[in-house]
Amino acid sequence: MGRRDYEDDPDAPVANSLVPAASAVVVDEAGRILLQRRRDNGMWALPGGAMHIGESLPDCAVREAKEETGIDIEVVGIVGTYTNPRHVFAYDDGEVRQEFSVCFLARPVAGYLAVSEESTDVRWFEPGEVNALPMVASIRKRVDDWRNGNMPAAR
């Protein structure tokens, strides 16, 4: 399903949906960050997705990381909350979702890198390598919030 992001765009469609979502900045012992290249837009992104009924937001981040990257994670903190009502995602089926996401800080505990149906590549990157990667603005903001010291690296 296609998705188009709108942020602070006066021509954006009006939101008709609000879905809690979680993402994770996963940092290994060497200080590298885990990213996936999304199949739908070719951009690099954090693992993450919509919360399911019956799970907590941290559980959602753990599940999505495993599904999308093959890595089991442990949540160790929060990078930030992202709930800009002027940031919406328009889907091909007519849903227009207002942003509602909590980004967690996590560390890997097990697993092996693996692509999913949603990704074409999954890799660890040095923080300085991230600037050159194609990435949507909302994901870059989360990574920058972590890199700029808003959160300490996982220990």
C-alpha positions as CSV (number, residue, x, y, z in Angstrom):
1,M,0.0,0.0,0.0
2,G,1.4,3.4,-1.0
3,R,1.9,6.2,1.5
4,R,2.5,9.9,1.2
5,D,3.8,12.0,4.0
6,Y,2.7,15.6,4.6
7,E,4.3,17.8,7.2
8,D,3.3,21.5,7.7
9,D,1.7,21.4,4.2
10,P,-1.4,23.6,3.8
11,D,-2.5,21.3,1.0
12,A,-2.4,18.1,3.1
13,P,-5.6,16.1,3.4
14,V,-7.4,16.2,6.7
15,A,-6.7,13.4,9.1
16,N,-9.4,10.8,9.7
17,S,-7.4,8.3,11.8
18,L,-5.1,8.2,14.8
19,V,-3.0,5.0,15.4
20,P,-0.5,4.7,18.2
21,A,2.9,3.6,16.8
22,A,6.4,2.9,18.1
23,S,9.8,3.0,16.6
24,A,13.3,2.3,18.1
25,V,16.7,3.8,17.9
26,V,18.7,0.5,18.4
27,V,22.3,1.2,19.4
28,D,24.9,-1.6,19.7
29,E,27.9,-1.7,22.0
30,A,30.1,0.0,19.3
31,G,27.6,2.9,19.2
32,R,26.2,2.0,15.7
33,I,22.6,2.5,14.9
34,L,20.3,-0.1,13.2
35,L,18.4,1.0,10.1
36,Q,16.3,-0.6,7.4
37,R,15.9,0.5,3.8
38,R,12.1,0.5,3.2
39,R,10.8,-1.2,0.1
40,D,7.9,1.2,-0.3
41,N,9.9,4.4,-0.7
42,G,13.6,3.4,-0.8
43,M,14.4,5.5,2.2
44,W,16.4,4.4,5.3
45,A,14.2,4.2,8.5
46,L,14.1,3.1,12.0
47,P,12.3,-0.2,12.7
48,G,8.7,0.6,13.9
49,G,5.1,0.4,13.2
50,A,1.5,0.4,14.5
51,M,0.6,-0.9,18.0
52,H,-1.6,-3.9,18.2
53,I,-4.5,-4.4,20.7
54,G,-3.1,-6.4,23.6
55,E,0.4,-5.0,23.6
56,S,2.2,-2.0,25.1
57,L,4.1,0.5,23.1
58,P,7.4,-0.8,24.2
59,D,6.2,-4.4,23.3
60,C,5.3,-2.9,19.9
61,A,8.8,-1.6,19.4
62,V,10.3,-4.9,20.3
63,R,8.0,-6.8,17.9
64,E,8.5,-4.4,15.0
65,A,12.3,-4.5,15.4
66,K,12.3,-8.3,15.3
67,E,9.9,-8.5,12.3
68,E,11.7,-5.8,10.3
69,T,15.4,-6.4,11.1
70,G,15.7,-9.9,12.7
71,I,17.2,-8.4,15.8
72,D,15.8,-8.9,19.3
73,I,15.9,-5.7,21.3
74,E,15.6,-4.5,24.9
75,V,14.0,-1.1,25.4
76,V,16.2,1.1,27.7
77,G,14.7,4.6,27.4
78,I,12.7,7.0,25.3
79,V,14.1,9.2,22.6
80,G,10.9,11.2,22.3
81,T,7.3,11.5,21.5
82,Y,6.2,12.6,18.0
83,T,2.6,13.8,17.8
84,N,2.6,16.7,15.4
85,P,-1.1,17.2,14.3
86,R,0.3,18.9,11.1
87,H,2.1,15.7,10.1
88,V,-0.2,13.2,8.4
89,F,0.3,10.1,6.3
90,A,-2.1,9.6,3.4
91,Y,-2.6,6.0,2.3
92,D,-4.0,4.7,-1.1
93,D,-7.1,3.3,0.7
94,G,-8.2,6.8,1.8
95,E,-6.9,6.6,5.4
96,V,-5.2,9.8,6.4
97,R,-3.4,9.2,9.7
98,Q,-2.2,11.8,12.1
99,E,1.3,11.2,13.5
100,F,1.2,9.5,16.9
101,S,4.6,7.8,17.7
102,V,6.8,7.2,20.6
103,C,10.5,6.5,19.7
104,F,12.3,4.3,22.2
105,L,16.0,3.9,22.8
106,A,17.0,0.2,22.7
107,R,19.9,-2.2,22.6
108,P,20.3,-5.5,20.7
109,V,20.2,-8.6,22.8
110,A,20.0,-11.4,20.2
111,G,19.2,-12.2,16.6
112,Y,20.8,-11.8,13.1
113,L,20.3,-9.1,10.5
114,A,17.5,-10.1,8.1
115,V,15.4,-8.2,5.6
116,S,11.6,-8.5,5.7
117,E,8.7,-8.0,3.3
118,E,8.9,-4.3,4.1
119,S,12.7,-3.8,3.6
120,T,15.4,-4.3,0.9
121,D,18.4,-3.9,3.3
122,V,19.1,-3.9,7.0
123,R,22.4,-2.6,8.3
124,W,24.3,-1.1,11.3
125,F,25.7,2.5,10.6
126,E,28.2,4.7,12.4
127,P,26.3,7.8,13.6
128,G,28.3,10.0,11.1
129,E,27.3,7.9,8.2
130,V,23.6,8.7,8.6
131,N,23.8,12.2,7.2
132,A,24.4,10.9,3.6
133,L,21.5,8.4,3.7
134,P,18.1,9.2,2.0
135,M,15.6,9.5,4.9
136,V,12.2,11.1,5.4
137,A,12.3,14.2,7.6
138,S,10.3,12.7,10.5
139,I,12.7,9.8,10.8
140,R,15.8,12.0,10.5
141,K,14.4,14.1,13.4
142,R,14.2,11.1,15.6
143,V,17.8,10.1,14.7
144,D,19.0,13.6,15.2
145,D,17.3,13.9,18.6
146,W,19.3,10.8,19.6
147,R,22.6,11.9,18.0
148,N,22.4,15.4,19.4
149,G,22.5,14.1,22.9
150,N,18.9,14.3,23.7
151,M,19.3,10.7,24.8
152,P,22.5,8.9,26.0
153,A,23.7,5.9,24.0
154,A,22.7,2.5,25.3
155,R,25.1,0.9,27.7
